[in-house]
Amino acid sequence: MIIFPAIDILDGKVVRLRQGRLDAVTVYNDDPVDQAKKWAAAGAEWIHVVDLDGAVTGDPVNMPFIERIVDEGIPVQMGGGIRSMEMLDRVFSAGVKRAVLGTALITQPSLVAEACARYQGIVAGVDARDGKVAIQGWREGTEYGVLELVRELELLGIRRLAYTDIGRDGLQTGVNYGAYKALASQIDIPVIASGGVSTLDDIVDLLTIGAQVEGVIIGRALYEDVFTVEQALVTARGEGV
């Protein structure tokens, strides 16, 4: 299982939000590149970077930081405001390994299909609150259920899913194990879990679902030293807590 330490960038700083609320921000580092170096030095093999400004406005203004992180040689999975082929081209040209599409999954299905045909590293970033998909930086709800949307996305060519339970994100209340187990049993593509990781036991629980849970994105628990990247990596290898 891949451990993805998270770097969420807002106004050029590394932050974590509670349930995606911009009025509930904690700043953990003034320099996203410095934070990426710290995760890499701890052994992280991937980093999950989100341009929160881009997620809200559709304009990924933090790309210069992301480009500098990539220049450090750290594989990056990046999302936040990618809503055009021009931006996708820029993201992959910068060396980002995986691009996460969110709002575009709902608003631009033709873009999703074109992106999947052109690039291997497309990830569907499906974020849900109470089982319903949210978009526009989680500010806008939709009537789409998660499974309903994912099945439509598979037809468009999506071959990897990052699923976030918004209600648990940033709260360290534990992952929604039941949701991931149910989802994995009904779809065929790899799933990356996100939201609520609070202890190493959450990683252990996700491992029991099987290899279809490809990875887990971890934020606040790492920033607040509940456990270390090294401990997470050992646990993800199935070597125990």
C-alpha positions in Angstrom: 0.0 0.0 0.0 1.3 3.5 -0.9 1.5 6.1 1.9 0.7 9.6 0.5 1.7 12.3 2.9 -0.5 15.3 2.0 0.5 18.8 1.3 -2.4 21.1 0.9 -1.4 24.6 -0.3 -3.4 27.7 0.4 -2.0 31.2 -0.1 1.4 29.6 -0.5 1.4 27.9 2.9 1.0 24.3 3.9 -2.4 23.9 5.7 -5.0 21.4 6.8 -8.7 22.2 6.8 -11.4 20.6 8.9 -14.1 19.1 6.6 -12.9 21.3 3.8 -13.9 24.5 5.5 -11.8 27.6 4.6 -12.7 29.1 8.0 -11.1 26.2 9.8 -7.5 26.4 8.7 -4.3 25.3 10.5 -1.0 26.4 9.0 1.8 23.8 9.4 4.6 25.2 7.3 5.2 28.5 5.4 7.1 26.6 2.7 5.5 23.7 0.7 8.9 22.8 -0.8 10.5 22.5 2.6 7.6 20.3 3.8 8.0 18.1 0.7 11.7 17.7 1.5 10.8 16.6 5.1 8.4 14.0 3.9 10.9 12.7 1.3 13.7 12.6 4.0 11.3 10.5 6.1 11.1 7.9 3.3 7.9 8.9 1.5 7.8 7.5 -2.0 4.9 9.7 -3.1 3.4 13.0 -2.1 -0.2 14.1 -2.6 -0.3 17.8 -3.3 -3.5 19.8 -3.5 -3.7 23.4 -4.7 -6.6 24.6 -2.5 -6.7 28.0 -4.1 -7.1 26.2 -7.5 -9.8 23.9 -6.1 -11.9 26.8 -5.1 -11.3 29.2 -8.0 -10.3 26.8 -10.8 -7.0 28.6 -11.2 -4.0 26.6 -9.8 -2.0 29.6 -8.7 0.3 27.4 -6.6 1.8 25.6 -9.6 5.3 27.2 -9.1 5.5 25.5 -5.7 4.4 22.2 -7.2 7.0 22.5 -10.0 9.7 23.1 -7.4 8.5 20.0 -5.4 8.8 17.9 -8.6 12.3 19.3 -9.2 13.3 17.7 -5.9 12.8 14.3 -7.5 9.7 13.4 -5.5 6.9 11.7 -7.3 3.8 13.9 -7.0 0.1 13.2 -7.3 -1.5 16.6 -7.7 -5.1 18.0 -7.7 -6.9 21.2 -7.3 -8.3 23.3 -10.1 -7.4 21.1 -13.1 -10.3 21.9 -15.4 -8.8 22.1 -18.9 -6.5 20.2 -21.2 -4.1 23.2 -21.2 -3.7 22.9 -17.4 -3.4 19.1 -17.7 -0.6 19.5 -20.2 1.2 22.0 -18.0 0.9 19.7 -15.0 2.3 16.6 -16.8 4.9 18.7 -18.6 6.1 19.9 -15.1 6.8 16.2 -14.2 3.7 15.5 -12.1 3.1 11.7 -12.2 -0.6 11.7 -11.5 -3.2 14.4 -12.0 -6.4 14.3 -9.9 -9.6 15.6 -11.6 -12.4 16.6 -9.3 -15.0 19.2 -10.4 -14.4 18.3 -14.0 -15.7 14.8 -13.4 -19.2 16.3 -13.1 -19.0 19.4 -15.2 -16.8 18.3 -18.1 -17.1 14.6 -19.0 -15.7 15.2 -22.4 -12.5 16.5 -20.8 -12.3 13.5 -18.6 -12.6 11.2 -21.6 -9.9 13.1 -23.6 -7.6 13.2 -20.6 -7.8 9.5 -20.0 -7.1 8.9 -23.7 -4.1 11.1 -23.6 -2.5 10.4 -20.2 -2.0 7.3 -18.1 -1.8 9.2 -14.8 -5.4 10.4 -14.5 -7.0 9.9 -11.1 -10.7 10.6 -10.3 -10.9 12.6 -7.1 -14.4 11.8 -5.8 -15.2 13.7 -2.6 -18.5 13.0 -0.9 -20.5 14.3 2.1 -23.1 11.9 3.5 -22.8 9.7 0.4 -23.3 12.6 -2.1 -20.5 13.9 -4.3 -19.3 17.5 -3.7 -17.4 19.7 -6.2 -15.9 23.2 -6.4 -13.6 22.7 -3.5 -16.3 20.9 -1.6 -18.5 24.0 -1.5 -21.2 22.7 -3.9 -23.2 19.5 -3.5 -24.6 17.3 -6.2 -27.2 14.6 -6.4 -24.6 12.0 -7.6 -24.0 9.0 -5.3 -20.4 7.8 -5.2 -21.0 4.4 -6.9 -23.2 5.9 -9.5 -20.6 8.5 -10.5 -17.7 6.0 -10.4 -19.5 3.6 -12.8 -20.0 6.5 -15.2 -16.4 7.5 -14.9 -15.2 4.0 -15.7 -17.0 4.2 -19.0 -15.1 7.4 -19.7 -11.8 5.7 -19.2 -11.0 6.4 -15.5 -8.8 3.6 -14.1 -8.0 4.9 -10.6 -10.1 6.5 -7.8 -9.1 8.7 -4.9 -12.2 8.8 -2.6 -12.5 11.3 0.3 -15.1 11.2 3.0 -15.5 14.9 3.6 -17.2 14.4 7.0 -14.1 12.8 8.4 -11.4 14.9 6.6 -9.1 16.7 9.0 -10.9 15.4 12.1 -8.8 12.3 12.9 -11.9 10.3 13.7 -10.9 7.2 11.8 -11.4 6.2 8.2 -14.8 5.2 7.0 -13.8 1.5 6.7 -17.3 0.4 5.7 -17.5 2.8 2.8 -14.2 1.7 1.4 -14.9 -2.0 1.8 -18.3 -1.6 0.1 -16.9 0.5 -2.7 -14.0 -2.0 -3.4 -16.4 -4.8 -3.6 -18.4 -3.1 -6.3 -15.8 -1.6 -8.6 -12.7 -3.0 -10.3 -10.3 -0.1 -10.3 -7.7 0.7 -7.6 -8.9 2.9 -4.7 -6.9 5.5 -2.7 -8.5 6.2 0.7 -8.5 9.8 2.1 -10.0 11.4 5.2 -10.0 10.7 8.9 -6.9 8.6 9.3 -6.1 8.9 13.1 -4.0 5.9 14.0 -1.9 3.2 12.5 -4.9 0.9 13.1 -6.7 2.7 10.3 -3.9 1.6 7.9 -4.2 -1.9 9.2 -8.0 -1.9 8.7 -7.6 -0.7 5.1 -5.0 -3.4 4.4 -7.6 -6.1 5.3 -9.8 -4.9 2.4 -7.1 -6.2 0.0 -4.8 -5.0 -2.7 -7.6 -3.0 -4.4 -7.0 -0.3 -1.8 -3.8 1.0 -3.4 -2.9 3.7 -1.0 -4.0 6.1 1.7 -3.6 9.9 1.9 -2.6 11.1 5.4 -2.5 14.7 6.6 -3.2 15.9 10.1 -2.1 12.7 11.9 1.4 13.1 10.4 1.5 16.9 11.0 0.6 16.5 14.6 3.0 13.6 15.2 0.4 11.0 16.1 2.7 8.7 14.1 5.5 9.1 11.7 5.9 8.5 8.0 8.4 5.7 8.8 5.8 4.0 11.1 3.1 4.4 8.4 5.3 2.8 5.8 6.2 -0.1 8.0 2.5 -0.7 8.7 1.5 -0.4 5.1 4.0 -3.2 4.3 2.0 -5.4 6.6 4.7 -5.5 9.3 2.4 -4.6 12.1 1.8 -1.6 14.4 
